[in-house]
């Protein structure tokens, strides 16, 4: 098999997962209008999906190591498509939570992990770059799903204002994409090396040569759980932003408009033209965040292959702390908000290349599916906690100052962890 084919499978698989995860906000308004649900009730489906998706990656990785990635992604893609299709039939919140949150999230977790564990095995000379290419689809998926879903919802012949038919058509498309992705995946032959390539001598400070860790050996090292905590910290901030960034901009710019007009925010007329413009500005911030989230996944891989993942980690996570601290005061200015959002998106997206690449560097490729599958469950836990804590603190304080400060502190803890951590000594054969 040409080694670019597993990369194609990774891009298709992660794009499918991006369609699932990163554009759910476009469904909130039509679902609320159709069923008279609150924003919190609809958003809970997304929180459940993130949690199930993240937790499912560990068993998916274990299965990928044992039976191969193709079967796991194929089964997961079918489950994901069924869950999305069933969401088009919902009549209650419980059905939304089960079909979208549990079933689609379960299938998505099976689709996401195996390509990340498989593609870099074909590219030992460019592992970080290969990892970045396999996860770039998460950002691409958000670009595709947002305008696609909105156009289908507004189309009189399809949605006519309802989100439900969109789930049916997109579910079919996601199933087809996942099946094609599965067909592109298989592990390379034992001892595979690209023609003309030989492993370079270890750099100073790198892990010593030796055999790969088993999964059981990996999870007994303190480095694994330090990486887990750092992953949780970065994901906590990133997923808080995914759920709240647009609302932050809208809230702060609306406050500035109300101050200019000398009235309370609640007194602003709902049909005020400036409010429609502010809502559009909020979407611009999200677009900046998503664009750089996608761009970094490939570029940071190329950079990490040259300077190492540790330096990339320290730079991006330190920048993330600073950006989180300045995000609140820039919320009322669209240009500054988009600029800071771009920085935040770059740093958040970089994690999805740097963590699997570091896991591969520390423990070897043999148990990468199991190891990174377990590591990624930190994202699932953060996906539930980050948006919830952000909303809870917003309700308590009526601004995003406290949520963003808490997120900055948690990322700062991750910086300390990543500064301290060193590769474990490799196991001798």
C-alpha positions, 0 to 999 in steps of 0.5 A: 500500500502506498504510504499516502493512503493511510494519511488520506484515511486519517483526513477523511476520518477526522473530517467525519469527527469534525462534522460531528463535534465542532459545529453543533452550535448551528443546531442549537437555535433551530432545535430550541425553536422547534421544541421550545427547549432551553439552550442548556437542555440542547447543549447537554447533548453536545456535552454528553457527546464529547464525554462519550467520544473521549472515553470511547477512544481508549477501547477503540485504541485497544481494539485497533492494536488487537484486530487492526484499524480498518475493522474498528473504523468501519464499525464506528462509522456505521454506528456514527451514521446510525446515531446521526440519522436517528437524531433526525427522528427525535421528539424528546430531549432523551432521544436527542441525548441518546441518539446524538450524545451516546450513539453518535459519540460512541461511533465517533470515538471509534472512528477518530483514534485508529488513524492517528495510531496508524498513519505515523507508523507509515511515516517514521521519518515525519511522524509529527507531520503525519499525525498533524495531517490525520487530525487536520480534518477536525478543523476542516469539518467545522468549516464544512458543517457550519455553512452546509448545515445552515444552508440545508436548514434554510433550504425550503425543500430540505429543512425549511427552518428545521434542523432534523432533516439535516441530521439525516442527510449529513449522517448518510454522508458521514457514514460514506466518508467513514467507510472510505476512511476505513478502507484506507487503513492497515498497519505496515509490515513489521519492521517497515522503513521507507526506502532510503531512510534509516533511523537517526541517532538519538538527540541529546536528552531523547529517550534511549534506544530500546524496545517499545513499551507495552500499554501496561508498562506505559501506564505505570510511568509517571510521565504518562499521567503527567501528560494526561493532566497537561492534556486535560488542562489544555483541553479544558480551556480549548473546549470552554472557548469552543462553547463560549467564544461567540457568546463572549464577544456578543455579550461584551460588544452588546455591553459597549453598545448599551453604554454608548446609548446610555441604557442597560443591555436588557433595554436594547431593542431586539431588532436593533440593526447593531445587534445583528452586526454584533452577532455576525462579529461573534461568528467572525471570532469563531471562524478565526479560532477554527481557521487557525485550529485547522492550520496549526495541526499540519504546520506544528507537525512540521515544526515539531519534527525539526525542533522537538515536541517539548519546545513546541509544547512550552511555547504554545501553552505559555502563549495560551495562558497569556491569550486567555488572560487578555481575552476578556478585555479585548472582547468588546473590540472585533479586530482584537477579539479575532486576533486573540481568537486566532492565537487561541485556536492555533495553540489549542489545535497544536495539542492534537498533533503534539500529544500523540506525537509525544506519546509515540516518542515516549512509548513507541508505536507498538501500543500507540492505539491503547496509549493514546486512546487512554490519553485522549480520555482527558479530552473527553473529561475536559469536554464535559467540565470546561463548557460547564464550568464556563457556564456556571461561572458566567451565570454567577458573575454575569461576565467571562472574566472569572471563567477565562481566569480559571482556564488560564490558571489551569493551563499554567499548571499544564505549562509547569508539568510540560516544563518538568516532564522528561522522556521515560527510559526505554525498555531494554529488549 
